Amino acid sequence: MPENIIEVTDLTKTYPGGVEAVRGVSFSVRKGEFFGFLGPNGAGKSTTMNMLVNLVKKTSGKVVIDGLDLDRSAAQIYERVGFAMQETGLDETATAREMLQLHGRLYHMSKARIDEQIAKLLKLVELEKVADRFTSTYSGGMRRRFDLALSLLHEPKVLFLDEPTQGLDPHARQLIWGHLRELNQNGMTIFLTTHFMDEAEQLCERISIMDKGQIVTSGSIPELLDKHESKTLEEVFLKTTDGSGLADESVNENASDPYTRKR
């Protein structure tokens, strides 16, 4: 049985005014697993993920990643994880290659290793031909793929992805799915948040469904279907949540325009 690389116990986040965004969440992720959080918008998925990488300070609870306690070893954890957020924060006055080189220097990587990683990652995300273009000219799909490359530059053990295909056209979604499958097959642990049923079904070995700041059910898809006497993951979702926030499968009409800026 693979050992756990992520262990979360009684994680909570309460904002001023008593708003409970995350309420007593506990779960674990096995090394090399593709794990997913599925839930409607506002369920607490992104807040939970942000706490795991210390972008949001937890109110209480315990987080252990690769054997390191977040409270005591945050800097060491940063070296072991990659994180791609919902909104890409690219410097539109820089090229993709320049941004990758800068990130490599921030991680204290050698020039040889930076160059090697850049060549490998640009090929992986199919951006070799546009690496020296300003990122301001990138489409939404190109931006998401480049954000993925940035998160992988330092070869993390765990990759955190927050709604990685939100707003993308079907072709761009399939490209990103293919990249993620390849990374996982090569041994990388991936933790994904999504509110797309098909994305969870296509990619995740196990799923936790969140609603109103809590995990309401967990398991592999066959386990969830059996446990909730359902024929589809959507049925499970509707039975375990209030049913709001199902993903709109429509796509941004401009997403394939190579000069559309993602804001």
Order of alpha helices (4+ residues) and beta strands (2+ residues): beta-beta-beta-alpha-beta-beta-alpha-beta-alpha-alpha-alpha-beta-alpha-beta-alpha-beta-beta-alpha-alpha
